[in-house]
Amino acid sequence: MGSGWFGPGLRPAIRLLATGLLAACGVSLAIAEQEHPHPDRTVAARGEVKRTERGEPVQVTVRELPDEEVEINAWIRIGDAHPDSVFAVVSDFEHLAAFMPNVERAKVVARTDSSVVVDQLGATRFIVRKEIHTVVEYVLGPRRLGFRALEGQLKRFDGFWSVTPARGDSVLVLFRAELAFDTELPRFLVRHAIGREFSRMMPAFASEVRRRWPRP
C-alpha cells in the first residue's frame, strides 16, 4: 500500500470526507468503562462491549501509537464451547478464506513443528476497496499463536491470538496486534476501518465454531 493510492487531486476531497466522518461518527467518543472478562490486563479495558446475534459479548478497541502505528485489542467470549475446538478454528489457516470475512486467500507455504508461514491476501475498505497481501509467520503455542509479518504490504504487523477457558463453559478468544499501513490517509480513518473489520472478524470465529460443533 504505497502513497500512490491517491493522487494529489483527490487528497483535499479525502480530508474533507475525513472531517465529515469525524463529525458524523462522533469520534469524540465518550468511552464507557467496562470490566474486562479476562485477567490479562495488557488488553485495553475501555470500549463498548457489544453482543453477537447469539448474545456473545465482543469488544474491539483500536488506538493510535507513535510512528503512524495503531494497536488493536479484540476479544469475544464464546459460550458453551471447548477451548481446543475454538483453537482448532483460530489456527485453521488453510480454510480461513472460507469463513473469515476479510480474507480472500490463505495458503500455507511452510510448516514446522513450532511454526507456520501463511501467504495471505486480505481486503479492507477505506475510501475504496483495497487488497492487502502479507506473508505471516505464526508461532504455535498451547492455545496461543504469536505472529509477525515477514513481507508484504504492511510496514508492521505483529501480535498474538490466544484461547483460554472463561466463566462457566465459555471460551475467550483474545487478539492483540500492532500494525502500520503505508498510507497517507489520516490515522483515525485507518483506525475506523480496522475497527470495522475486526468487529466482523471476531463473531466469524464464533459462527464457525457453531457450524463445526453445533450445540442445542
Helices and strands as residue ranges (DSSP letters): G 3-5, H 11-24, E 50-51, E 57-64, E 69-78, H 83-90, G 93-95, H 96-99, E 103-111, E 115-125, E 129-141, E 144-152, E 154-165, E 171-181, H 187-212
